[in-house]
Amino acid sequence: MNITSQIKQPIFREMELFEKKFYESMTSKVALLNRITYFIVNRKGKQMRPMFVFLTAKMVAGGSVNERTYRGACVIELIHTATLVHDDVVDDSNRRRGFFSINALWKNKIAVLVGDYLLSKGLLLSIDNDDFDLLKIISVAVREMSEGELLQIEKARRLDITETVYYEIIRKKTATLIAACCALGAKSVIEDVAEVENMRKFGELIGMAFQIKDDLFDYTDEAIGKPTGIDIKEQKMTLPLIYVLNTCSPKEKKWVINSIKNHNKDKKRVKEVISFVKAKNGLIYAENKMIEFQQEALLLLDNYPNSDYKEALILMVNYVIERKK
């Protein structure tokens, strides 16, 4: 049994029912929209976000979930899908999970409108059911994700990102959505504010580790669905690079920045930058930081009694930093 199936086992029934509810939550009277949403549903990813919602809910509530939990999972997945559709337009990307992206098949205008539609469906699902507490969690996540992306674009132009700013970018851009999943899961079944905050923090820490792992993939030669060195080509400042820029000599720093700014399309030069970052321990530093976030997340689960759901969440946390793609 692969790791994803192991994680899903304690919530297998919930995930099956969720898929049905998720598809229903996207339906429209417009035939074109239904064709596109059918395409989206049949090309789903690992569904990590709804898994976090259900596992968190079941762990804090002793094994039970309710309709609010399903709605929370649907809203998160609708909004996550909307951001992916919009991201592909922004990045001018023709592929998503090995298939053609929405914008590649139906062009940018339709992709943007589909993203807007999914976003509004998510918000309405909460409003129509008076889930205003859940809606607040989601809305904060959407705001922070947008801020994180824009902060990254602003800083990338100047290539002057400090480690502190980098953490702020990834917290907003990536970690905030996983934090929302865990907070939503807890909030759907319990009222305890401190406990909901504990689970939000847990999700945020996993999200930080998740993004650093993604950054490390840029320096590997394995087939992971994104080409090696893509972050350098796109002038994205990631943790291994930031660490090395802060610790190398002024002359080396000048060479690295010049390479990223003016030679980022030169494959040989990009390879030289990757080798330089590795030689200067950039990868080791980033890996250690990733493990720190992971260990901090695991500590937050200590107060919960042992259960299949807790075990699956621990598996999930370990999978985040051990995954191969």
N, C-alpha and C positions, 0 to 999 in steps of 0.2 A: 504493500500500500504506500503510495507516495505521500509526501508530507502534507500537501494541501488536503488530500482525502482524510488524513488522520485528524487534522485541525477541524474539518467539517463534520466529523462523525457525531459529536454530541449535539450538533444543531442540524443534522441532515434533513429532518422533517421540516424544520423551520425554513431552511434554505430552498427546499422544493416549493413550499407554499409561497415564499417570498418571490420566486421567479415568476410565478403566475400573477401575483399581485402587482409586481413591477411592470409586467407587460400591459396589464389592464390600466395601470396608472398613466400610460403613455398614449392610449387610444384617442383617436380623433375622427371627426366626420370627413376629414380631407383625405382622399385616397393616397395622394402622394406622401403625406406625412406618415400614414400607416405603413406604406411600403418601406420608408426609411427607418421607422422605429422597429419594424420587423427585422430589418437588416442589422440594426444595432444589437437587438436582443440575441440574435443568433451568432454574434461575434463577440460575446462577452469575455472579459478577462478572468482573472482568478477570483474576483468578487471579494477581495480582502475587506473592503469597507463595510458591506453588510454583515460579513462574518464578525467583525469587531463589534458591531451593534448588538447582534444576538448573543455572542459569548459574554460580553460585558453585562448585558441585561440578566442573563441566566445566572451568572456568577454572583451578582449582588442581590438577586431576588431568590436565591436558593432553587433555581431551576425552572422558574416560570417566566413566560413572556405574555404580552397581550396585544391587542390590535394597534395600540400606540407604538409598540416596538416595530411592528411591520411597517406602519406608516413612516416612522423615523428612518428605517432602512431604505424604504422606497425614495424618500425625499433626498437622502444622502446620495443614493445612486443616480437619481435624476440630475442632481446638481453636478455631481462628479462627471457624468456623461456629457452634460452641457459644456463644462469647462474643457473637456478633451476635444469636443467638436470645434469649439472656438480656438483652442490651442493649435489645432491642425491648420486652421485658416491663417492664424498669426504667423506660424512657422513655415507656411507654404509647404506642408508635408503631405505627400501622396499616399503614405502607408500608415496603418495603425494596426498593431498586433498581427502583422503579417498579411493583412488584407488591405484593399484600397480604402482610403479614408472617405468620409462623406463628401468633402470638398473635391476630391479627385473624381468621384462618380457623378455628383450632382452640382458641382461648381460652388464657388465661395458664397454667393448671395444666398442660395438655399441652405448651405451649411450654417451660416450666421443665424438665419431665421429659425432653423431647427434647434440650434443651441438656445435661442431666446425662448422658444416654445417649451423645451424641456425645463428650463429654469422657472418659467411661469407655472408649469404643471406642478413642479415641486413645491413652490410657495403656496399655490392654491390647495394642494392636498392637506397642508397644515392648517390653512385658514378655514377651509370648509369643515374641518373637524375640531375647531377651537383648540388646536395644539399650539397655542401661542408661546408656551415655554420652550417647545421644541423648535419653533420657528425662529426664536431669538438666537438659539445656539447656532442654527444653520446660517442665519443672516450675518452674524459676526464672522463666521468662517468665510463666507463669500467676499465680504468686505476686505478681510485680511489677505485672502488669496490674491485679490486684485492689487492691493497695496504692495504685496511681496514681489509680484511680477514687475510692477512699475519701478520699484526700488532697485531691483536687479538691473533693469534696462538703464536706469539713470546712472548707476554706479559703474556698469560695464563700459560706458562711454569713456570714463576717466581711468579705468583700471586701478582704482585706489581703494579697493575694499579691504577693510580691516577684518580680523577674525570676528570681532563683536558684531559688525554690520552683516557679515556673512551668516552668522547664527540667526540674526533678526530676519534676514531674507528667507532662509529655509524654514524658520519657524512659521512665518506667514504663508509662504508659498506652498509648502508641503505638509508640515506638521499640524497646521491648524485644522485640516480636514479630518485627519485621523483622530485628533483630539475631539473634534465634534462628534465623530462616530461613537467614541467611548462615552462621552458626556450624554449623548442622546440615548444610548442603550440604557445607561443608568437612570436617567431622568424619566424614561418611559415607564419604569416600574417602581421607582422609589422617590420620596420627596426630600430625603436628607441632603441638604446643600453641600455639606463638607464631603460627603461620599461622592456626590456627582463631580465636585471639583477634583477630588482625588483621581477619579477615572479620566477626567479631562487631561490632567497632568500626565497620567500614564500614557494616554494616546499621543500627547505632544512629544514626550521623550522618545517613543517608538518612531514617530514621524521624523524626528531629528536624525536618529540612527539610520532610518530608511533612506533619507536623502544623501547622507554621507556615503552610504553604500553605493548609491547611484553614481555619485561623483567618482568613486574609486573605479567603477566600470570603465570610465573614460581612459584608464591607464592599462587595461587588460587587453589581451589579444584574442580572448574567447569570443565565439559568436553569440552575442547577447541581444541582437536586434537593433543595436545602434553602433555605428562605426567607431573604432578607437580614435581618440583625439577630437571628437566632434565638439566637445565643450571649448577646446582651444580654438578650433576653427571658428566657432561662434562668439569668441571672446568672452566666454563665461568664466568668471573667477570662482574656482572651487577650492575646497579646503587644502588639498595637497599643494596646490599652486600658491595659495595665500601664505601658507606656512613657509614655503621655500623663499618667496619674495621677501618675507620679513627676516629671514636668517642668512641669506646669501650676501655676498659683497656688493657694493654699489655698481661695480663694473658688470657683474653677473646679472644683477637686477635690470640694468639698462638693456642688456642683450635679450633677456626673457621678454621684457615689455615690448621691445622693438620687434621681436619675433611674433608676438601675439597681435600687435597692432598692424604690422606691415607685411608679415610673411605667413599669415595664418592659412593661406591656401596652398602653401608650399609643403607637400607631404614630407619631404626630407627634413625640413626645418621643424615641422610639428613633431616628428619622431625624435629629433634632437632635444626638444623641450621636454617631451615625455621622459626620455632617458635621464635628463638633468634633474627633473623632479624626483624620479626614483632614487637617483644617486644621492640626493640631498635629504633623503629620509622623509619626503613629503607623504608618501603612502603609509609608512609606519605611523607617523604622527596622526594622520586622519583615521586610521584603523583604531588606534588607541582611544581617540575621542569618541568614535562610534561605539566602542565597547563600554565606555563610561556612561553614555546615554542609555544603552541597553541595560546595564546593571542597575542604574538608578530607576528605570522603569520596573524591573523585576522586584525591587525592594518594595514598591507600592502595592504589590500583590500579597506581601507577607501576612497582612492582617486578615486575609480571607481564608475561611476553612478550605481544606483540600476538596476538590471536586473535579469532575471530568472537564468542566468549563474552564476552571482555573488552569488545569493541565494543558488544555488546548490553547489558552492565551499565552502560557509560557512557551509552548511550541511555536506559536506565531511570532513572539518576540525574538526567539532564537533563529527562526526562519528568515526574518527580516535581514539579519546580518550575515547569514550563511548562504543565502540564495545565490544562484549562479546567473540569474538574469532578472 
